[in-house]
Amino acid sequence: MQILTLEHFASRLNETFVVDVGHGNSPFTLVEARPLPIQAMPGMTRAPFSLLFHHASAVLFPQRIYQMTNANLGEIGIFLVPVARNSDGFIYQAVFN
């Protein structure tokens, strides 16, 4: 299994990540990829970072691991947590440390 880093996602902003939510596929859009303001400790395999995904739906999905498929990255499991709501849907965060 490859260790994912911020560099894997930084060039994927505004790309679609398709998730099978149990009753069909649903698109999530990567809207932010940024480093976390935490000093990496010796022995860490990657610098900590955060991703924000937007999902344009009135349905709130619970926090859990979602199998996400992206045309460039393939299929990856990402733990998403809903963190905000806007007029177009919900924002979900993934933190990698």
ROKEDREN-397209 format. One record per residue (C-alpha): residue number from 1; z, x, y. Coordinates in steps of 0.001 Angstrom, whole numbers. Layout:
BEGIN
num|w|u|v
NUM|Z|X|Y
...
end
This chain:
BEGIN
num|w|u|v
1|0|0|0
2|-999|1370|3381
3|1642|1608|6122
4|403|-480|9049
5|768|999|12526
6|190|-178|16076
7|-3193|1562|15993
8|-4365|-810|13238
9|-3829|-3789|15556
10|-4363|-2460|19097
11|-8142|-2743|18830
12|-7895|-6223|17226
13|-6688|-8131|20303
14|-8193|-11629|20571
15|-9382|-11473|16968
16|-8710|-14269|14513
17|-6327|-13935|11590
18|-6829|-16810|9153
19|-3783|-18165|7336
20|-3728|-20516|4367
21|-937|-22874|5463
22|-959|-24922|2279
23|-3311|-27664|3382
24|-6235|-25525|4479
25|-6937|-22475|6599
26|-5602|-22175|10111
27|-6593|-19579|12753
28|-4027|-17427|14553
29|-5205|-15232|17428
30|-3675|-11803|18061
31|-2785|-11870|21770
32|-534|-8814|22106
33|122|-5541|20295
34|2668|-3243|21935
35|5078|-462|21080
36|8767|-1309|21066
37|10980|599|23498
38|12905|2160|20652
39|12953|5853|19889
40|11583|6518|16407
41|14254|8133|14244
42|13612|11170|12038
43|12130|10124|8722
44|10577|6893|10005
45|7048|6390|8687
46|5832|4693|11880
47|6849|4025|15451
48|8227|473|15895
49|5864|-2126|17382
50|5499|-5832|17994
51|2620|-8289|17611
52|2222|-11712|19204
53|-66|-14329|17693
54|-1093|-17625|19282
55|-1705|-20714|17176
56|-3301|-23675|18959
57|-1524|-26550|17253
58|1221|-29052|17908
59|2590|-28193|14452
60|5363|-25599|14391
61|5230|-23352|11335
62|8569|-21976|10053
63|9404|-18289|10019
64|8252|-16670|6791
65|5715|-14239|5367
66|2157|-15501|5855
67|-862|-14079|4063
68|-3225|-13393|6959
69|-6879|-12447|6585
70|-8788|-10591|9298
71|-12457|-9613|9079
72|-11619|-5967|9855
73|-8175|-5469|8298
74|-8575|-7640|5204
75|-5623|-9563|3764
76|-2094|-8617|4788
77|1285|-10294|4519
78|3070|-10549|7869
79|6489|-12061|8584
80|6001|-14385|11572
81|8732|-15946|13703
82|7995|-18689|16243
83|9233|-17432|19634
84|7675|-19661|22307
85|5663|-22777|22996
86|2976|-23171|25609
87|629|-25989|26599
88|-1873|-24927|23911
89|419|-24390|20928
90|2956|-21840|19722
91|3474|-18077|19962
92|4614|-16208|16843
93|6015|-12661|16750
94|5904|-9989|14076
95|8083|-6881|14432
96|7367|-3696|12492
97|10053|-1021|12390
end
